[in-house]
Amino acid sequence: MSHSSSKLHICLVCSSLTKHAHLGILLCRACKIFYSRAQQKKRPRVCRTGTNNCSHKCKRCRFSHITPKR
């Protein structure tokens, strides 16, 4: 374990550990990259279960959890 003074936080999307806030919120690097790529593609996303709330297991629910509610 390193002796850095960085505090570990939990990613708000996937609950993995992260040291830094990405995109202004506590996201791990994987969720940050996912969001950046999803923004570029601009494809419609459909929930795998059709509930639009399947605990972030599909791309649609993961993306909607990262984007701010308007």
PDB file with one MODEL, atoms N, CA, C and O in Angstrom:
MODEL        1
ATOM      1  N   MET A   1       0.847  -1.173   0.000  1.00  0.00           N
ATOM      2  CA  MET A   1       0.000   0.000   0.000  1.00  0.00           C
ATOM      3  C   MET A   1       0.889   1.231   0.000  1.00  0.00           C
ATOM      4  O   MET A   1       1.868   1.286   0.744  1.00  0.00           O
ATOM      5  N   SER A   2       0.568   2.201  -0.811  1.00  0.00           N
ATOM      6  CA  SER A   2       1.389   3.404  -0.880  1.00  0.00           C
ATOM      7  C   SER A   2       1.080   4.317   0.303  1.00  0.00           C
ATOM      8  O   SER A   2       0.049   4.183   0.962  1.00  0.00           O
ATOM      9  N   HIS A   3       1.974   5.222   0.547  1.00  0.00           N
ATOM     10  CA  HIS A   3       1.828   6.144   1.671  1.00  0.00           C
ATOM     11  C   HIS A   3       1.265   7.488   1.215  1.00  0.00           C
ATOM     12  O   HIS A   3       1.507   8.509   1.859  1.00  0.00           O
ATOM     13  N   SER A   4       0.525   7.499   0.122  1.00  0.00           N
ATOM     14  CA  SER A   4      -0.007   8.770  -0.365  1.00  0.00           C
ATOM     15  C   SER A   4      -1.106   9.264   0.560  1.00  0.00           C
ATOM     16  O   SER A   4      -1.734   8.485   1.278  1.00  0.00           O
ATOM     17  N   SER A   5      -1.325  10.562   0.530  1.00  0.00           N
ATOM     18  CA  SER A   5      -2.330  11.151   1.406  1.00  0.00           C
ATOM     19  C   SER A   5      -3.695  11.206   0.726  1.00  0.00           C
ATOM     20  O   SER A   5      -4.631  11.788   1.274  1.00  0.00           O
ATOM     21  N   SER A   6      -3.824  10.608  -0.460  1.00  0.00           N
ATOM     22  CA  SER A   6      -5.093  10.610  -1.168  1.00  0.00           C
ATOM     23  C   SER A   6      -6.104   9.722  -0.461  1.00  0.00           C
ATOM     24  O   SER A   6      -5.809   8.579  -0.111  1.00  0.00           O
ATOM     25  N   LYS A   7      -7.273  10.249  -0.260  1.00  0.00           N
ATOM     26  CA  LYS A   7      -8.339   9.493   0.366  1.00  0.00           C
ATOM     27  C   LYS A   7      -9.100   8.723  -0.712  1.00  0.00           C
ATOM     28  O   LYS A   7      -9.360   9.258  -1.789  1.00  0.00           O
ATOM     29  N   LEU A   8      -9.452   7.494  -0.431  1.00  0.00           N
ATOM     30  CA  LEU A   8     -10.224   6.701  -1.375  1.00  0.00           C
ATOM     31  C   LEU A   8     -11.706   7.025  -1.231  1.00  0.00           C
ATOM     32  O   LEU A   8     -12.214   7.187  -0.121  1.00  0.00           O
ATOM     33  N   HIS A   9     -12.387   7.116  -2.360  1.00  0.00           N
ATOM     34  CA  HIS A   9     -13.823   7.386  -2.410  1.00  0.00           C
ATOM     35  C   HIS A   9     -14.491   6.270  -3.195  1.00  0.00           C
ATOM     36  O   HIS A   9     -13.821   5.483  -3.864  1.00  0.00           O
ATOM     37  N   ILE A  10     -15.786   6.209  -3.113  1.00  0.00           N
ATOM     38  CA  ILE A  10     -16.545   5.211  -3.867  1.00  0.00           C
ATOM     39  C   ILE A  10     -17.174   5.882  -5.081  1.00  0.00           C
ATOM     40  O   ILE A  10     -17.798   6.937  -4.968  1.00  0.00           O
ATOM     41  N   CYS A  11     -17.002   5.257  -6.243  1.00  0.00           N
ATOM     42  CA  CYS A  11     -17.603   5.757  -7.481  1.00  0.00           C
ATOM     43  C   CYS A  11     -19.120   5.762  -7.318  1.00  0.00           C
ATOM     44  O   CYS A  11     -19.702   4.780  -6.859  1.00  0.00           O
ATOM     45  N   LEU A  12     -19.754   6.861  -7.693  1.00  0.00           N
ATOM     46  CA  LEU A  12     -21.197   6.992  -7.534  1.00  0.00           C
ATOM     47  C   LEU A  12     -21.994   6.139  -8.512  1.00  0.00           C
ATOM     48  O   LEU A  12     -23.204   5.977  -8.351  1.00  0.00           O
ATOM     49  N   VAL A  13     -21.332   5.599  -9.512  1.00  0.00           N
ATOM     50  CA  VAL A  13     -22.036   4.791 -10.505  1.00  0.00           C
ATOM     51  C   VAL A  13     -21.859   3.305 -10.256  1.00  0.00           C
ATOM     52  O   VAL A  13     -22.842   2.571 -10.163  1.00  0.00           O
ATOM     53  N   CYS A  14     -20.618   2.855 -10.147  1.00  0.00           N
ATOM     54  CA  CYS A  14     -20.368   1.411 -10.078  1.00  0.00           C
ATOM     55  C   CYS A  14     -19.857   0.946  -8.714  1.00  0.00           C
ATOM     56  O   CYS A  14     -19.637  -0.249  -8.516  1.00  0.00           O
ATOM     57  N   SER A  15     -19.670   1.850  -7.795  1.00  0.00           N
ATOM     58  CA  SER A  15     -19.238   1.560  -6.420  1.00  0.00           C
ATOM     59  C   SER A  15     -17.810   1.032  -6.296  1.00  0.00           C
ATOM     60  O   SER A  15     -17.455   0.482  -5.253  1.00  0.00           O
ATOM     61  N   SER A  16     -16.990   1.183  -7.321  1.00  0.00           N
ATOM     62  CA  SER A  16     -15.584   0.808  -7.179  1.00  0.00           C
ATOM     63  C   SER A  16     -14.831   1.959  -6.510  1.00  0.00           C
ATOM     64  O   SER A  16     -15.343   3.075  -6.423  1.00  0.00           O
ATOM     65  N   LEU A  17     -13.629   1.687  -6.045  1.00  0.00           N
ATOM     66  CA  LEU A  17     -12.838   2.712  -5.356  1.00  0.00           C
ATOM     67  C   LEU A  17     -12.146   3.633  -6.340  1.00  0.00           C
ATOM     68  O   LEU A  17     -11.682   3.197  -7.394  1.00  0.00           O
ATOM     69  N   THR A  18     -12.079   4.899  -5.994  1.00  0.00           N
ATOM     70  CA  THR A  18     -11.407   5.893  -6.817  1.00  0.00           C
ATOM     71  C   THR A  18     -10.729   6.914  -5.911  1.00  0.00           C
ATOM     72  O   THR A  18     -11.200   7.180  -4.805  1.00  0.00           O
ATOM     73  N   LYS A  19      -9.638   7.478  -6.377  1.00  0.00           N
ATOM     74  CA  LYS A  19      -8.927   8.504  -5.607  1.00  0.00           C
ATOM     75  C   LYS A  19      -9.309   9.914  -6.049  1.00  0.00           C
ATOM     76  O   LYS A  19      -9.128  10.868  -5.293  1.00  0.00           O
ATOM     77  N   HIS A  20      -9.835  10.056  -7.261  1.00  0.00           N
ATOM     78  CA  HIS A  20     -10.057  11.376  -7.837  1.00  0.00           C
ATOM     79  C   HIS A  20     -11.490  11.550  -8.307  1.00  0.00           C
ATOM     80  O   HIS A  20     -12.171  10.580  -8.641  1.00  0.00           O
ATOM     81  N   ALA A  21     -11.932  12.778  -8.329  1.00  0.00           N
ATOM     82  CA  ALA A  21     -13.218  13.116  -8.924  1.00  0.00           C
ATOM     83  C   ALA A  21     -12.979  13.363 -10.410  1.00  0.00           C
ATOM     84  O   ALA A  21     -12.154  14.197 -10.783  1.00  0.00           O
ATOM     85  N   HIS A  22     -13.691  12.648 -11.239  1.00  0.00           N
ATOM     86  CA  HIS A  22     -13.606  12.849 -12.689  1.00  0.00           C
ATOM     87  C   HIS A  22     -14.893  13.517 -13.136  1.00  0.00           C
ATOM     88  O   HIS A  22     -15.972  13.186 -12.644  1.00  0.00           O
ATOM     89  N   LEU A  23     -14.786  14.452 -14.061  1.00  0.00           N
ATOM     90  CA  LEU A  23     -15.930  15.188 -14.598  1.00  0.00           C
ATOM     91  C   LEU A  23     -16.690  15.947 -13.505  1.00  0.00           C
ATOM     92  O   LEU A  23     -17.883  16.218 -13.640  1.00  0.00           O
ATOM     93  N   GLY A  24     -15.991  16.282 -12.434  1.00  0.00           N
ATOM     94  CA  GLY A  24     -16.587  17.074 -11.371  1.00  0.00           C
ATOM     95  C   GLY A  24     -17.386  16.286 -10.347  1.00  0.00           C
ATOM     96  O   GLY A  24     -17.919  16.875  -9.407  1.00  0.00           O
ATOM     97  N   ILE A  25     -17.484  14.970 -10.503  1.00  0.00           N
ATOM     98  CA  ILE A  25     -18.162  14.136  -9.514  1.00  0.00           C
ATOM     99  C   ILE A  25     -17.297  12.916  -9.220  1.00  0.00           C
ATOM    100  O   ILE A  25     -16.334  12.656  -9.942  1.00  0.00           O
ATOM    101  N   LEU A  26     -17.619  12.180  -8.196  1.00  0.00           N
ATOM    102  CA  LEU A  26     -16.814  11.012  -7.827  1.00  0.00           C
ATOM    103  C   LEU A  26     -17.107   9.845  -8.765  1.00  0.00           C
ATOM    104  O   LEU A  26     -18.013   9.046  -8.525  1.00  0.00           O
ATOM    105  N   LEU A  27     -16.327   9.764  -9.829  1.00  0.00           N
ATOM    106  CA  LEU A  27     -16.418   8.669 -10.794  1.00  0.00           C
ATOM    107  C   LEU A  27     -15.072   7.987 -10.866  1.00  0.00           C
ATOM    108  O   LEU A  27     -14.035   8.639 -10.751  1.00  0.00           O
ATOM    109  N   CYS A  28     -15.077   6.679 -11.057  1.00  0.00           N
ATOM    110  CA  CYS A  28     -13.824   5.978 -11.308  1.00  0.00           C
ATOM    111  C   CYS A  28     -13.408   6.250 -12.752  1.00  0.00           C
ATOM    112  O   CYS A  28     -14.190   6.777 -13.544  1.00  0.00           O
ATOM    113  N   ARG A  29     -12.207   5.896 -13.076  1.00  0.00           N
ATOM    114  CA  ARG A  29     -11.699   6.146 -14.422  1.00  0.00           C
ATOM    115  C   ARG A  29     -12.520   5.404 -15.480  1.00  0.00           C
ATOM    116  O   ARG A  29     -12.776   5.948 -16.554  1.00  0.00           O
ATOM    117  N   ALA A  30     -12.933   4.175 -15.190  1.00  0.00           N
ATOM    118  CA  ALA A  30     -13.714   3.396 -16.162  1.00  0.00           C
ATOM    119  C   ALA A  30     -15.048   4.067 -16.476  1.00  0.00           C
ATOM    120  O   ALA A  30     -15.453   4.108 -17.637  1.00  0.00           O
ATOM    121  N   CYS A  31     -15.731   4.590 -15.473  1.00  0.00           N
ATOM    122  CA  CYS A  31     -17.006   5.272 -15.705  1.00  0.00           C
ATOM    123  C   CYS A  31     -16.795   6.597 -16.441  1.00  0.00           C
ATOM    124  O   CYS A  31     -17.622   6.995 -17.261  1.00  0.00           O
ATOM    125  N   LYS A  32     -15.693   7.269 -16.145  1.00  0.00           N
ATOM    126  CA  LYS A  32     -15.379   8.514 -16.855  1.00  0.00           C
ATOM    127  C   LYS A  32     -15.165   8.238 -18.337  1.00  0.00           C
ATOM    128  O   LYS A  32     -15.681   8.963 -19.187  1.00  0.00           O
ATOM    129  N   ILE A  33     -14.408   7.198 -18.646  1.00  0.00           N
ATOM    130  CA  ILE A  33     -14.151   6.843 -20.045  1.00  0.00           C
ATOM    131  C   ILE A  33     -15.441   6.410 -20.732  1.00  0.00           C
ATOM    132  O   ILE A  33     -15.698   6.800 -21.871  1.00  0.00           O
ATOM    133  N   PHE A  34     -16.252   5.607 -20.047  1.00  0.00           N
ATOM    134  CA  PHE A  34     -17.543   5.182 -20.597  1.00  0.00           C
ATOM    135  C   PHE A  34     -18.387   6.399 -20.953  1.00  0.00           C
ATOM    136  O   PHE A  34     -18.931   6.469 -22.055  1.00  0.00           O
ATOM    137  N   TYR A  35     -18.504   7.360 -20.038  1.00  0.00           N
ATOM    138  CA  TYR A  35     -19.313   8.548 -20.271  1.00  0.00           C
ATOM    139  C   TYR A  35     -18.782   9.362 -21.451  1.00  0.00           C
ATOM    140  O   TYR A  35     -19.557   9.813 -22.294  1.00  0.00           O
ATOM    141  N   SER A  36     -17.472   9.547 -21.511  1.00  0.00           N
ATOM    142  CA  SER A  36     -16.877  10.321 -22.604  1.00  0.00           C
ATOM    143  C   SER A  36     -17.159   9.677 -23.953  1.00  0.00           C
ATOM    144  O   SER A  36     -17.516  10.368 -24.906  1.00  0.00           O
ATOM    145  N   ARG A  37     -17.005   8.370 -24.043  1.00  0.00           N
ATOM    146  CA  ARG A  37     -17.272   7.661 -25.300  1.00  0.00           C
ATOM    147  C   ARG A  37     -18.752   7.674 -25.651  1.00  0.00           C
ATOM    148  O   ARG A  37     -19.115   7.811 -26.819  1.00  0.00           O
ATOM    149  N   ALA A  38     -19.604   7.534 -24.649  1.00  0.00           N
ATOM    150  CA  ALA A  38     -21.048   7.543 -24.901  1.00  0.00           C
ATOM    151  C   ALA A  38     -21.499   8.908 -25.412  1.00  0.00           C
ATOM    152  O   ALA A  38     -22.393   8.987 -26.255  1.00  0.00           O
ATOM    153  N   GLN A  39     -20.896   9.974 -24.916  1.00  0.00           N
ATOM    154  CA  GLN A  39     -21.209  11.322 -25.387  1.00  0.00           C
ATOM    155  C   GLN A  39     -20.832  11.487 -26.852  1.00  0.00           C
ATOM    156  O   GLN A  39     -21.564  12.127 -27.608  1.00  0.00           O
ATOM    157  N   GLN A  40     -19.710  10.926 -27.261  1.00  0.00           N
ATOM    158  CA  GLN A  40     -19.235  11.062 -28.633  1.00  0.00           C
ATOM    159  C   GLN A  40     -20.105  10.294 -29.612  1.00  0.00           C
ATOM    160  O   GLN A  40     -20.347  10.769 -30.722  1.00  0.00           O
ATOM    161  N   LYS A  41     -20.582   9.113 -29.224  1.00  0.00           N
ATOM    162  CA  LYS A  41     -21.333   8.253 -30.149  1.00  0.00           C
ATOM    163  C   LYS A  41     -22.740   8.748 -30.417  1.00  0.00           C
ATOM    164  O   LYS A  41     -23.239   8.580 -31.530  1.00  0.00           O
ATOM    165  N   LYS A  42     -23.386   9.340 -29.458  1.00  0.00           N
ATOM    166  CA  LYS A  42     -24.734   9.902 -29.593  1.00  0.00           C
ATOM    167  C   LYS A  42     -25.743   8.900 -30.151  1.00  0.00           C
ATOM    168  O   LYS A  42     -26.603   9.267 -30.951  1.00  0.00           O
ATOM    169  N   ARG A  43     -25.643   7.651 -29.740  1.00  0.00           N
ATOM    170  CA  ARG A  43     -26.609   6.623 -30.140  1.00  0.00           C
ATOM    171  C   ARG A  43     -27.726   6.540 -29.109  1.00  0.00           C
ATOM    172  O   ARG A  43     -27.509   6.809 -27.927  1.00  0.00           O
ATOM    173  N   PRO A  44     -28.920   6.167 -29.559  1.00  0.00           N
ATOM    174  CA  PRO A  44     -29.965   5.937 -28.552  1.00  0.00           C
ATOM    175  C   PRO A  44     -29.631   4.695 -27.729  1.00  0.00           C
ATOM    176  O   PRO A  44     -29.161   3.694 -28.270  1.00  0.00           O
ATOM    177  N   ARG A  45     -29.869   4.762 -26.448  1.00  0.00           N
ATOM    178  CA  ARG A  45     -29.599   3.635 -25.569  1.00  0.00           C
ATOM    179  C   ARG A  45     -30.909   3.085 -25.036  1.00  0.00           C
ATOM    180  O   ARG A  45     -31.811   3.846 -24.686  1.00  0.00           O
ATOM    181  N   VAL A  46     -31.015   1.773 -24.974  1.00  0.00           N
ATOM    182  CA  VAL A  46     -32.228   1.117 -24.500  1.00  0.00           C
ATOM    183  C   VAL A  46     -31.866   0.234 -23.309  1.00  0.00           C
ATOM    184  O   VAL A  46     -30.867  -0.484 -23.335  1.00  0.00           O
ATOM    185  N   CYS A  47     -32.681   0.295 -22.279  1.00  0.00           N
ATOM    186  CA  CYS A  47     -32.454  -0.523 -21.083  1.00  0.00           C
ATOM    187  C   CYS A  47     -32.658  -1.996 -21.423  1.00  0.00           C
ATOM    188  O   CYS A  47     -33.632  -2.354 -22.086  1.00  0.00           O
ATOM    189  N   ARG A  48     -31.746  -2.845 -20.973  1.00  0.00           N
ATOM    190  CA  ARG A  48     -31.845  -4.285 -21.235  1.00  0.00           C
ATOM    191  C   ARG A  48     -33.101  -4.903 -20.632  1.00  0.00           C
ATOM    192  O   ARG A  48     -33.715  -5.792 -21.222  1.00  0.00           O
ATOM    193  N   THR A  49     -33.474  -4.417 -19.446  1.00  0.00           N
ATOM    194  CA  THR A  49     -34.629  -5.007 -18.766  1.00  0.00           C
ATOM    195  C   THR A  49     -35.931  -4.275 -19.070  1.00  0.00           C
ATOM    196  O   THR A  49     -37.013  -4.776 -18.765  1.00  0.00           O
ATOM    197  N   GLY A  50     -35.827  -3.083 -19.676  1.00  0.00           N
ATOM    198  CA  GLY A  50     -37.018  -2.299 -19.978  1.00  0.00           C
ATOM    199  C   GLY A  50     -37.520  -1.479 -18.800  1.00  0.00           C
ATOM    200  O   GLY A  50     -38.549  -0.812 -18.911  1.00  0.00           O
ATOM    201  N   THR A  51     -36.819  -1.515 -17.678  1.00  0.00           N
ATOM    202  CA  THR A  51     -37.268  -0.789 -16.485  1.00  0.00           C
ATOM    203  C   THR A  51     -36.653   0.598 -16.367  1.00  0.00           C
ATOM    204  O   THR A  51     -37.140   1.431 -15.603  1.00  0.00           O
ATOM    205  N   ASN A  52     -35.583   0.850 -17.120  1.00  0.00           N
ATOM    206  CA  ASN A  52     -34.810   2.098 -17.037  1.00  0.00           C
ATOM    207  C   ASN A  52     -34.226   2.316 -15.649  1.00  0.00           C
ATOM    208  O   ASN A  52     -33.953   3.451 -15.258  1.00  0.00           O
ATOM    209  N   ASN A  53     -34.034   1.237 -14.908  1.00  0.00           N
ATOM    210  CA  ASN A  53     -33.416   1.306 -13.584  1.00  0.00           C
ATOM    211  C   ASN A  53     -32.919  -0.081 -13.186  1.00  0.00           C
ATOM    212  O   ASN A  53     -33.368  -0.643 -12.187  1.00  0.00           O
ATOM    213  N   CYS A  54     -32.010  -0.621 -13.955  1.00  0.00           N
ATOM    214  CA  CYS A  54     -31.548  -1.989 -13.698  1.00  0.00           C
ATOM    215  C   CYS A  54     -30.187  -1.997 -12.991  1.00  0.00           C
ATOM    216  O   CYS A  54     -29.327  -2.821 -13.300  1.00  0.00           O
ATOM    217  N   SER A  55     -30.006  -1.103 -12.069  1.00  0.00           N
ATOM    218  CA  SER A  55     -28.790  -1.044 -11.241  1.00  0.00           C
ATOM    219  C   SER A  55     -27.512  -0.900 -12.059  1.00  0.00           C
ATOM    220  O   SER A  55     -26.481  -1.469 -11.699  1.00  0.00           O
ATOM    221  N   HIS A  56     -27.567  -0.162 -13.133  1.00  0.00           N
ATOM    222  CA  HIS A  56     -26.395   0.202 -13.934  1.00  0.00           C
ATOM    223  C   HIS A  56     -25.736  -0.987 -14.617  1.00  0.00           C
ATOM    224  O   HIS A  56     -24.540  -0.940 -14.907  1.00  0.00           O
ATOM    225  N   LYS A  57     -26.474  -2.034 -14.875  1.00  0.00           N
ATOM    226  CA  LYS A  57     -25.898  -3.182 -15.557  1.00  0.00           C
ATOM    227  C   LYS A  57     -25.948  -3.017 -17.075  1.00  0.00           C
ATOM    228  O   LYS A  57     -25.242  -3.722 -17.796  1.00  0.00           O
ATOM    229  N   CYS A  58     -26.763  -2.105 -17.560  1.00  0.00           N
ATOM    230  CA  CYS A  58     -26.815  -1.864 -19.001  1.00  0.00           C
ATOM    231  C   CYS A  58     -26.291  -0.452 -19.289  1.00  0.00           C
ATOM    232  O   CYS A  58     -26.215   0.386 -18.391  1.00  0.00           O
ATOM    233  N   LYS A  59     -25.935  -0.207 -20.537  1.00  0.00           N
ATOM    234  CA  LYS A  59     -25.344   1.083 -20.903  1.00  0.00           C
ATOM    235  C   LYS A  59     -26.318   2.239 -20.697  1.00  0.00           C
ATOM    236  O   LYS A  59     -25.900   3.330 -20.308  1.00  0.00           O
ATOM    237  N   ARG A  60     -27.597   2.023 -20.949  1.00  0.00           N
ATOM    238  CA  ARG A  60     -28.568   3.088 -20.808  1.00  0.00           C
ATOM    239  C   ARG A  60     -28.675   3.542 -19.356  1.00  0.00           C
ATOM    240  O   ARG A  60     -28.671   4.742 -19.081  1.00  0.00           O
ATOM    241  N   CYS A  61     -28.770   2.596 -18.428  1.00  0.00           N
ATOM    242  CA  CYS A  61     -28.908   2.945 -17.011  1.00  0.00           C
ATOM    243  C   CYS A  61     -27.614   3.524 -16.455  1.00  0.00           C
ATOM    244  O   CYS A  61     -27.642   4.436 -15.628  1.00  0.00           O
ATOM    245  N   ARG A  62     -26.495   3.001 -16.902  1.00  0.00           N
ATOM    246  CA  ARG A  62     -25.207   3.537 -16.455  1.00  0.00           C
ATOM    247  C   ARG A  62     -25.043   4.977 -16.921  1.00  0.00           C
ATOM    248  O   ARG A  62     -24.627   5.840 -16.148  1.00  0.00           O
ATOM    249  N   PHE A  63     -25.372   5.239 -18.197  1.00  0.00           N
ATOM    250  CA  PHE A  63     -25.244   6.584 -18.745  1.00  0.00           C
ATOM    251  C   PHE A  63     -26.212   7.552 -18.054  1.00  0.00           C
ATOM    252  O   PHE A  63     -25.829   8.677 -17.735  1.00  0.00           O
ATOM    253  N   SER A  64     -27.447   7.132 -17.822  1.00  0.00           N
ATOM    254  CA  SER A  64     -28.421   8.028 -17.212  1.00  0.00           C
ATOM    255  C   SER A  64     -28.065   8.327 -15.757  1.00  0.00           C
ATOM    256  O   SER A  64     -28.440   9.376 -15.233  1.00  0.00           O
ATOM    257  N   HIS A  65     -27.352   7.425 -15.106  1.00  0.00           N
ATOM    258  CA  HIS A  65     -26.940   7.673 -13.724  1.00  0.00           C
ATOM    259  C   HIS A  65     -25.847   8.740 -13.660  1.00  0.00           C
ATOM    260  O   HIS A  65     -25.745   9.458 -12.666  1.00  0.00           O
ATOM    261  N   ILE A  66     -25.034   8.848 -14.703  1.00  0.00           N
ATOM    262  CA  ILE A  66     -23.954   9.831 -14.729  1.00  0.00           C
ATOM    263  C   ILE A  66     -24.475  11.206 -15.138  1.00  0.00           C
ATOM    264  O   ILE A  66     -24.030  12.219 -14.598  1.00  0.00           O
ATOM    265  N   THR A  67     -25.407  11.253 -16.077  1.00  0.00           N
ATOM    266  CA  THR A  67     -25.888  12.542 -16.573  1.00  0.00           C
ATOM    267  C   THR A  67     -26.769  13.220 -15.542  1.00  0.00           C
ATOM    268  O   THR A  67     -27.552  12.562 -14.857  1.00  0.00           O
ATOM    269  N   PRO A  68     -26.643  14.543 -15.428  1.00  0.00           N
ATOM    270  CA  PRO A  68     -27.472  15.269 -14.463  1.00  0.00           C
ATOM    271  C   PRO A  68     -28.932  15.282 -14.883  1.00  0.00           C
ATOM    272  O   PRO A  68     -29.245  15.342 -16.073  1.00  0.00           O
ATOM    273  N   LYS A  69     -29.820  15.226 -13.904  1.00  0.00           N
ATOM    274  CA  LYS A  69     -31.272  15.295 -14.167  1.00  0.00           C
ATOM    275  C   LYS A  69     -31.621  16.741 -14.481  1.00  0.00           C
ATOM    276  O   LYS A  69     -31.144  17.664 -13.821  1.00  0.00           O
ATOM    277  N   ARG A  70     -32.453  16.927 -15.487  1.00  0.00           N
ATOM    278  CA  ARG A  70     -32.855  18.307 -15.870  1.00  0.00           C
ATOM    279  C   ARG A  70     -34.288  18.543 -15.575  1.00  0.00           C
ATOM    280  O   ARG A  70     -34.799  19.634 -15.827  1.00  0.00           O
TER     281      ARG A  70
ENDMDL
END
